[in-house]
């Protein structure tokens, strides 16, 4: 059990920074803090994916419990935290579900929050010991989870065990034992401190339709539920046992991250997809393909990996994987290249030739698209054999006022390394599964052209690669680490030099910086409003997912002796030991400067995935 506790009550400020999240496999979730106070507009006990895994709406924000006149709730209002239920909170734990233990006078209360997997249904189970009366007031909204907003008109139909609320979509509030009483009210001026610091909308009102009430005597157990479609209370013990059993069955190279890895896999239509990060990201092509090996192959979920590949392949357009699957936006020059690598990794893990053959038209579609001339398109092959792309089509695609912060227009080092490596892997796959090369230019000729042109990336003055060519950009960035993974793309001396420069300039305990601190454009803090954060996003901010290719490069250069693998493990140790208030996951980014505070999404798919994949690599003998 991972728990945080404090005699005489938990401190609000500390507890409000400890976040938890439970996902439902649809893109929906329940999430809040260790003290139960919502500090983000994204927090809520039921954030439902109306069109899985998107159209996510905040429906049930929180529940306010009161026992014998003692309130367990916590909210930030202008100038005050009220009520102050944190004073009665004895312990919070994630084991694996969020569990709160309170003492309210002479009554002991244990509250557990969980979701039914595959449903937009949240259940809050209470177990109490003592005499008295408990009243539970649900606070609801019906808005996009992205931003605090004004209350819509909410209609309700009251029932003895709950109510049906309607405001664009339906919400059933249910209980197995408590009676429901209608008492409509609006609670004004909730403040979300995390959104204030992020420069976003941070105030809103919530609607209270009524309350549940139950008399307590001795040991009592009861539950309430919020659901977008259930009209009757589910069997709580049955579903709780199922969720605990499912959590227990999950496996990962680092077992503590098994639940986090599972949380990103979501249903999309009849297929599967991967959410890029919680709370706010959807399923993106680039992120999904980078994440697939670590989330699904290292955890033995081959059928799910196959389903994800098929989902994205079906959405491919003229050889381009969508950047945003839901929006069907295709503004990416690297998602399709990561698709080649994900398919190759899938075959290496599964030996499933049939699936690779079924994906072959999509795989060859990628080759034909990249091998086509670049003139008049966002990206394509230049006369020197290298891939050239328009601005903001790589993973460094942040914009401020519509303008790319890191345009990287031209021939990018990692794009061309991925292209070269992808060609070699597809050639191997073709022979392994009996597929034919369906492109005008032979794979060997394409690869030879890339290799010849790639030598131009070498910058003898810095001892590493230009970040991109035509025009030349000597910025020292982590993208070049990808080239070190391909043994025959560059001479060994160059590969070692690249690795040394990246280590010296960019390596931190939690990942690689996106720009050298010696660069005048470097920004060491990821903080402030959207403009300030987006300006720092790829200008020094640390990204944990880059530790995956960094460890690959380390092992490629140093071999797989027990000493090398032990050293690689030590490099991963700070990420492997990450834990905040019991939440076992890896965030999106960290500050480039010490003490390197976490930022962005609290749980990011490729951060978790690349940690798991790299950790597994450290356990493979030479």
C-alpha positions in Angstrom: 0.0 0.0 0.0 1.2 3.5 -0.8 -0.4 5.9 1.6 0.0 9.4 2.9 -1.3 10.2 6.4 -0.9 12.7 9.1 -2.0 12.6 12.8 -4.8 15.0 13.5 -5.6 15.6 9.8 -3.8 16.1 6.5 -2.3 19.5 5.6 -4.3 21.1 2.8 -1.5 22.6 0.7 0.5 19.3 0.6 -2.6 17.2 0.0 -3.9 19.4 -2.7 -0.8 18.8 -4.7 -1.1 15.0 -4.6 -3.2 14.0 -7.6 -4.9 10.7 -8.4 -6.6 9.4 -11.5 -8.7 6.3 -12.3 -9.4 5.6 -16.0 -12.2 3.6 -17.5 -10.8 2.4 -20.8 -13.0 4.8 -22.8 -11.0 8.0 -22.3 -13.1 8.9 -19.3 -11.8 9.1 -15.8 -12.2 10.1 -12.2 -9.5 12.4 -10.8 -8.9 14.7 -7.9 -6.4 15.2 -5.1 -5.5 13.5 -1.8 -7.7 15.9 0.1 -10.6 15.6 -2.3 -10.4 19.2 -3.5 -10.5 19.9 -7.2 -7.6 22.1 -8.1 -8.1 21.7 -11.9 -11.0 22.3 -14.3 -10.1 18.7 -15.4 -10.7 17.2 -12.0 -14.0 15.4 -11.3 -15.4 12.2 -10.1 -17.1 11.5 -13.4 -15.5 12.9 -16.6 -17.3 10.9 -19.2 -16.2 10.2 -22.8 -19.5 10.7 -24.6 -18.0 9.6 -28.0 -15.1 7.4 -26.8 -12.4 8.3 -26.4 -13.3 12.0 -27.0 -16.1 14.5 -26.3 -15.1 14.3 -22.7 -17.5 16.1 -20.3 -17.3 17.0 -16.7 -20.6 15.7 -15.1 -20.0 14.9 -11.5 -17.4 17.3 -10.0 -17.4 16.1 -6.4 -19.6 14.9 -3.5 -19.8 16.9 -0.3 -20.2 14.6 2.7 -21.4 15.8 6.1 -21.7 13.5 9.1 -23.4 14.7 12.3 -22.8 18.2 11.2 -19.1 17.7 10.4 -18.2 18.3 6.8 -15.6 16.3 5.0 -15.5 18.5 1.9 -12.8 20.9 0.7 -13.2 23.7 -1.8 -11.2 26.8 -2.7 -13.4 29.9 -2.7 -12.2 33.5 -3.0 -9.9 34.0 0.0 -10.8 30.8 1.8 -10.8 27.0 1.9 -14.2 26.0 3.0 -15.3 23.7 4.4 -12.1 22.2 5.9 -12.7 18.5 5.8 -8.9 17.9 5.4 -8.7 18.4 9.2 -10.6 15.1 9.6 -8.8 13.2 6.9 -6.5 10.7 8.5 -5.1 8.8 5.5 -5.2 8.8 1.7 -3.9 5.8 -0.2 -3.9 4.3 -3.7 -3.9 0.5 -3.3 -4.7 0.5 -6.3 -7.9 2.5 -5.9 -8.1 5.9 -4.2 -9.2 5.4 -0.6 -9.8 8.1 2.0 -10.1 7.5 5.8 -11.7 10.1 8.0 -12.6 10.5 11.7 -15.6 12.8 12.1 -16.2 13.0 15.8 -16.9 9.4 17.0 -17.6 8.1 13.5 -14.9 6.4 11.3 -15.4 6.7 7.5 -13.6 4.9 4.7 -14.4 6.1 1.1 -13.2 4.2 -2.0 -13.6 5.6 -5.6 -13.6 3.4 -8.6 -15.0 3.2 -12.2 -16.6 0.3 -14.0 -14.1 -0.5 -16.8 -15.7 0.1 -20.2 -18.4 2.3 -18.8 -18.9 6.0 -17.9 -19.8 5.0 -14.4 -18.2 6.0 -11.2 -19.0 4.4 -7.9 -18.1 5.9 -4.4 -18.3 3.2 -1.7 -18.6 4.1 1.9 -17.9 2.0 5.0 -18.6 3.6 8.3 -18.3 2.7 12.0 -20.4 4.7 14.5 -23.7 6.3 15.0 -25.3 9.2 13.3 -26.5 10.5 10.0 -24.6 11.1 6.8 -25.7 13.5 4.1 -24.0 13.5 0.6 -24.5 16.4 -1.8 -23.4 15.8 -5.4 -22.0 18.9 -7.2 -22.5 18.6 -11.0 -21.9 20.4 -14.3 -22.2 19.5 -17.9 -19.4 21.1 -19.9 -16.3 20.2 -21.9 -13.6 19.1 -19.5 -11.2 21.5 -21.1 -12.3 24.7 -19.4 -14.3 26.1 -16.5 -17.5 27.5 -17.9 -21.0 28.9 -17.0 -23.6 26.5 -15.8 -26.1 25.2 -18.4 -29.8 24.7 -17.6 -30.0 21.3 -15.8 -33.3 19.5 -15.4 -33.8 16.6 -13.0 -36.3 13.8 -12.5 -36.1 12.8 -8.8 -36.5 9.1 -7.7 -36.4 7.5 -4.3 -32.8 6.2 -4.8 -31.5 9.1 -6.9 -32.2 11.4 -9.8 -31.9 11.6 -13.6 -30.3 14.9 -14.7 -30.3 16.2 -18.2 -28.2 18.9 -19.7 -27.1 17.9 -23.2 -26.4 14.4 -22.0 -27.9 12.4 -19.2 -26.5 11.7 -15.8 -28.0 9.2 -13.4 -27.3 9.7 -9.7 -28.0 6.5 -7.7 -27.6 4.8 -4.4 -28.1 1.3 -3.1 -29.3 2.3 0.4 -29.3 6.1 0.9 -32.5 8.0 0.1 -32.4 10.9 -2.3 -34.0 14.3 -1.5 -34.4 17.1 -4.0 -33.0 20.4 -2.9 -31.7 22.4 -5.8 -29.0 25.1 -5.2 -26.1 26.7 -7.0 -22.8 26.9 -5.3 -20.8 29.9 -6.5 -17.2 30.9 -7.1 -15.3 27.7 -7.0 -11.6 28.4 -7.8 -9.2 26.0 -9.5 -5.7 27.0 -8.4 -3.8 24.9 -11.0 -5.7 26.6 -13.8 -4.9 30.0 -12.4 -1.2 29.3 -12.4 -1.5 28.0 -16.0 -3.2 31.2 -17.1 -6.5 29.6 -17.9 -10.2 30.0 -16.9 -10.2 29.1 -13.2 -13.5 30.0 -11.7 -17.0 28.5 -12.1 -20.2 27.6 -10.3 -21.6 24.1 -9.7 -25.1 22.9 -9.4 -26.4 20.8 -6.5 -29.6 19.0 -7.4 -30.2 17.6 -3.9 -28.6 15.1 -1.4 -28.5 11.5 -0.4 -29.1 10.7 3.3 -28.7 7.6 5.4 -28.8 6.9 9.2 -25.7 5.1 10.4 -25.6 2.4 13.1 -22.6 0.3 14.0 -20.8 -0.9 10.9 -22.5 0.4 7.7 -21.7 -0.1 4.1 -23.4 1.7 1.2 -22.5 3.4 -2.1 -23.6 6.1 -4.5 -23.0 6.0 -8.3 -22.9 8.4 -11.2 -23.5 7.0 -14.7 -24.3 8.2 -18.1 -26.6 5.3 -18.9 -27.3 3.0 -15.9 -30.7 3.7 -14.4 -30.3 1.1 -11.7 -27.6 0.8 -9.0 -25.0 -1.8 -10.1 -23.8 -4.6 -7.8 -21.0 -2.7 -6.1 -19.3 -5.7 -4.5 -19.3 -7.5 -7.8 -17.8 -4.7 -9.8 -15.3 -3.7 -7.2 -14.0 -7.2 -7.0 -13.8 -7.2 -10.8 -11.8 -4.0 -10.9 -9.4 -5.2 -8.2 -8.9 -8.5 -10.0 -8.3 -6.7 -13.3 -5.7 -4.4 -11.6 -4.0 -7.4 -10.1 -3.7 -9.1 -13.4 -1.8 -6.3 -15.1 1.9 -6.8 -15.8 4.8 -4.6 -16.8 8.6 -4.7 -16.7 8.3 -2.2 -13.8 5.2 -3.6 -12.0 4.4 -0.3 -10.2 3.6 1.3 -13.6 1.3 -1.5 -14.8 -1.9 0.4 -14.0 -0.6 3.6 -15.6 0.3 1.7 -18.8 -3.2 0.2 -18.9 -4.9 3.6 -18.4 -3.8 4.9 -21.8 -5.4 2.0 -23.8 -8.9 3.1 -24.9 -11.7 1.9 -27.1 -12.4 3.7 -30.3 -15.4 2.4 -32.2 -14.8 -1.3 -32.6 -11.1 -0.9 -32.3 -8.4 0.3 -29.8 -6.4 3.4 -29.5 -3.9 5.1 -27.1 -4.6 8.3 -25.3 -1.5 10.5 -25.3 -1.8 11.8 -21.8 -4.1 12.7 -18.9 -5.8 14.9 -18.3 -6.2 16.7 -21.6 -4.8 14.9 -24.6 -6.6 12.8 -27.2 -5.2 9.9 -29.2 -2.4 11.1 -31.5 -0.7 9.2 -34.2 2.9 10.0 -33.3 2.4 9.5 -29.5 0.5 6.3 -30.1 3.2 4.7 -32.3 6.1 5.7 -30.0 4.1 4.4 -27.0 2.9 1.1 -28.5 6.0 -1.0 -27.8 6.4 0.1 -24.2 2.7 0.1 -23.3 1.6 -3.0 -25.1 4.5 -5.2 -26.2 6.5 -5.1 -23.0 3.3 -5.9 -21.1 2.4 -8.8 -23.3 -0.8 -7.3 -24.8 -0.2 -8.4 -28.4 -3.9 -8.5 -29.4 -4.3 -4.9 -28.2 -1.1 -3.8 -30.1 -2.5 -5.4 -33.2 -5.8 -3.6 -32.7 -4.1 -0.2 -32.3 -2.0 -0.7 -35.4 -5.2 -1.6 -37.4 -7.1 1.4 -36.0 -4.4 3.9 -37.2 -3.8 2.1 -40.4 -7.4 2.4 -41.3 -7.2 6.2 -40.8 -4.1 6.6 -43.0 -4.5 9.1 -45.8 -2.1 8.8 -48.8 0.6 7.3 -46.6 0.2 9.7 -43.8 -0.9 8.7 -40.3 -3.2 11.2 -38.6 -1.6 13.5 -36.1 -4.9 13.8 -34.2 -7.0 10.7 -34.8 -10.3 12.2 -33.7 -9.9 15.4 -35.7 -8.4 13.5 -38.7 -5.6 16.1 -39.0 -2.6 15.0 -41.0 -0.1 17.7 -40.1 2.8 15.5 -39.2 6.0 14.3 -41.0 7.0 11.7 -38.5 3.9 9.8 -37.3 4.0 7.4 -40.3 7.7 6.7 -39.8 7.0 5.7 -36.2 4.2 3.5 -37.6 6.9 1.6 -39.5 8.9 1.1 -36.4 5.8 0.1 -34.3 4.8 -2.5 -36.9 8.3 -3.9 -37.0 8.4 -4.1 -33.2 5.1 -5.8 -33.2 6.3 -8.5 -35.5 9.5 -9.0 -33.5 7.4 -9.6 -30.4 4.6 -11.7 -32.0 5.9 -13.3 -35.1 2.4 -12.5 -36.5 3.1 -12.6 -40.3 -0.6 -12.5 -41.1 -1.2 -9.2 -39.5 1.9 -7.7 -41.1 0.7 -8.8 -44.5 -2.7 -7.2 -43.8 -0.9 -4.0 -42.9 1.5 -4.2 -45.8 -0.6 -1.9 -48.1 -0.5 0.8 -45.4 3.3 0.2 -44.8 4.1 0.5 -48.5 1.8 3.5 -48.7 4.2 5.2 -46.3 7.2 4.3 -48.4 5.6 5.6 -51.6 4.5 8.9 -49.9 8.0 9.6 -48.5 9.8 8.5 -51.7 7.7 11.0 -53.7 9.1 14.4 -54.7 8.7 17.1 -52.0 7.8 19.9 -54.4 4.3 21.2 -53.7 3.7 19.1 -50.6 4.3 19.3 -46.9 7.1 16.8 -47.0 8.8 14.4 -49.4 12.1 13.3 -50.8 14.5 15.9 -52.1 17.0 15.3 -54.9 19.7 14.4 -52.5 17.6 11.5 -51.1 16.8 13.2 -47.8 13.3 14.0 -46.6 12.5 17.6 -46.4 9.4 19.0 -44.6 7.5 22.2 -44.0 7.6 24.1 -40.6 6.1 22.5 -37.4 5.6 19.0 -38.7 7.9 17.2 -36.3 7.2 16.5 -32.6 8.6 19.9 -31.8 5.4 21.6 -33.1 4.4 24.2 -30.4 3.1 27.5 -31.7 2.7 30.9 -30.1 0.2 33.3 -31.7 0.0 30.9 -34.6 3.7 30.9 -35.3 6.0 27.9 -34.7 8.4 28.3 -31.8 10.8 25.7 -33.3 9.8 25.6 -37.0 12.5 23.1 -38.0 11.7 23.6 -41.7 14.0 21.7 -44.0 15.7 18.3 -43.5 15.5 17.2 -39.9 18.0 14.8 -38.5 15.6 12.4 -36.7 13.1 12.4 -39.6 15.8 11.1 -41.9 17.3 8.7 -39.4 13.8 7.2 -38.9 13.2 7.0 -42.6 16.5 5.2 -43.2 16.0 2.8 -40.3 12.4 2.2 -41.4 13.5 1.3 -44.9 15.9 -1.3 -43.5 13.2 -2.8 -41.2 10.6 -3.0 -44.0 13.1 -4.8 -46.2 13.6 -7.3 -43.4 9.8 -7.6 -42.9 9.1 -8.2 -46.6 11.4 -11.2 -46.6 10.1 -12.5 -43.3 6.4 -12.4 -44.2 6.6 -13.0 -47.9 5.5 -9.6 -49.0 6.5 -7.8 -52.1 8.2 -4.4 -52.4 5.6 -2.2 -54.1 7.5 0.9 -54.9 9.1 2.2 -58.0 12.4 2.6 -56.3 14.2 -0.3 -54.7 14.6 -0.2 -50.9 18.3 -0.5 -51.1 18.6 2.4 -53.5 16.4 4.6 -51.3 18.4 3.7 -48.2 21.7 4.3 -50.0 20.5 7.8 -51.0 19.5 8.6 -47.4 22.8 7.4 -46.0 24.9 9.3 -48.5 23.0 12.5 -47.9 22.9 12.0 -44.2 26.7 12.6 -43.8 25.9 16.3 -44.4 24.3 16.5 -41.0 27.8 16.3 -39.3 28.8 19.5 -37.7 32.6 19.3 -37.0 32.5 22.5 -35.0 30.2 21.1 -32.3 31.1 17.4 -32.7 27.5 16.5 -33.2 24.7 16.9 -35.8 23.0 19.9 -37.2 19.4 19.7 -36.0 18.3 20.3 -39.6 19.7 21.2 -43.0 18.7 23.6 -45.7 18.9 25.8 -43.8 21.6 24.6 -41.4 20.6 24.8 -37.7 23.4 24.1 -35.2 21.1 24.1 -32.2 22.1 21.3 -29.9 18.9 19.3 -29.4 18.0 15.7 -28.5 16.6 14.7 -31.9 20.1 13.6 -33.1 20.1 10.8 -30.5 17.9 8.8 -32.9 20.8 8.6 -35.4 23.0 6.8 -32.8 20.6 3.9 -32.7 21.2 3.0 -36.4 24.7 1.4 -36.4 25.5 1.8 -40.1 24.1 5.3 -40.7 27.1 7.2 -39.4 30.7 6.1 -38.5 31.2 4.9 -34.9 33.4 7.9 -34.0 30.6 10.3 -35.0 28.0 8.3 -33.1 30.1 8.3 -29.9 30.7 12.0 -30.2 27.0 12.7 -30.7 26.3 10.7 -27.6 28.9 12.5 -25.6 27.5 15.9 -26.6 23.9 15.0 -25.8 25.0 13.6 -22.4 27.0 16.7 -21.6 24.5 19.3 -22.8 21.1 17.7 -22.4 21.0 14.8 -20.0 19.2 15.3 -16.7 17.9 12.7 -14.1 14.4 12.8 -15.7 15.1 12.9 -19.4 16.8 15.0 -22.0 16.5 18.8 -22.4 15.2 20.0 -25.7 17.9 22.6 -26.1 21.3 23.2 -24.6 21.4 25.6 -21.6 24.3 27.4 -23.4 21.9 28.4 -26.1 20.7 32.0 -25.6 17.1 30.9 -26.5 17.2 28.3 -23.7 14.3 28.5 -21.2 14.8 26.5 -18.0 11.3 26.8 -16.5 8.1 25.4 -17.9 5.6 27.6 -16.1 3.2 30.5 -16.5 0.4 31.0 -19.0 -0.1 29.3 -22.4 2.3 31.6 -24.3 5.1 31.3 -21.7 4.7 27.5 -21.5 4.5 27.0 -25.2 7.6 29.1 -25.7 9.5 26.9 -23.3 8.0 23.6 -24.5 10.9 22.6 -26.8 13.4 25.3 -25.8 15.0 23.6 -22.8 12.1 21.7 -21.2 13.0 18.1 -20.3 11.0 15.3 -21.8 11.2 11.9 -20.1 10.3 9.9 -23.2 13.7 10.7 -24.7 15.3 8.5 -22.1 14.1 5.6 -24.2 16.3 6.3 -27.2 19.0 7.6 -25.0 19.3 4.2 -23.2 19.1 2.5 -26.6 22.0 4.6 -27.7 24.0 3.9 -24.5 23.6 0.1 -24.9 24.3 0.3 -28.6 27.7 2.0 -27.9 28.6 0.2 -24.7 27.3 -3.3 -25.3 25.2 -5.4 -23.0 27.6 -6.5 -20.4 26.2 -6.8 -16.9 28.1 -3.6 -16.0 26.6 -1.6 -18.9 23.1 -2.8 -18.2 23.5 -1.9 -14.5 24.7 1.6 -15.5 21.7 2.0 -17.8 19.4 1.0 -15.0 20.9 3.6 -12.8 20.3 6.3 -15.4 16.6 5.2 -15.4 16.3 5.0 -11.6 15.0 8.6 -10.9 12.1 7.9 -13.3 11.6 4.4 -12.1 11.3 5.6 -8.5 8.8 8.4 -9.3 5.7 8.5 -7.1 3.6 11.4 -6.0 1.1 10.8 -3.3 0.9 7.2 -4.3 0.3 7.9 -8.0 2.6 5.7 -9.9 3.2 7.3 -13.3 5.5 9.6 -15.2 4.5 13.1 -16.2 4.8 14.8 -19.6 7.7 17.2 -18.9 10.1 18.6 -16.3 11.8 21.9 -16.0 15.2 22.1 -17.7 16.7 23.8 -14.6 17.0 22.3 -11.1 15.1 21.2 -9.1 13.4 20.1 -12.3 9.7 20.3 -11.2 7.2 18.2 -13.1 4.8 19.9 -15.5 2.3 19.3 -18.3 0.1 16.2 -18.1 0.4 14.4 -14.8 0.5 11.1 -16.7 1.9 10.9 -20.2 1.7 7.8 -22.4 5.1 7.9 -24.1 6.8 8.9 -20.8 5.6 5.7 -19.2 6.0 3.6 -22.3 9.6 4.5 -23.0 10.6 4.0 -19.4 9.1 0.5 -19.5 10.6 -0.4 -22.9 14.0 1.0 -21.9 13.9 -0.9 -18.5 13.2 -4.1 -20.4 16.1 -3.4 -22.7 18.4 -3.2 -19.6 17.4 -6.7 -18.6 18.3 -8.3 -22.0 21.7 -9.9 -22.1 24.0 -9.5 -25.1 
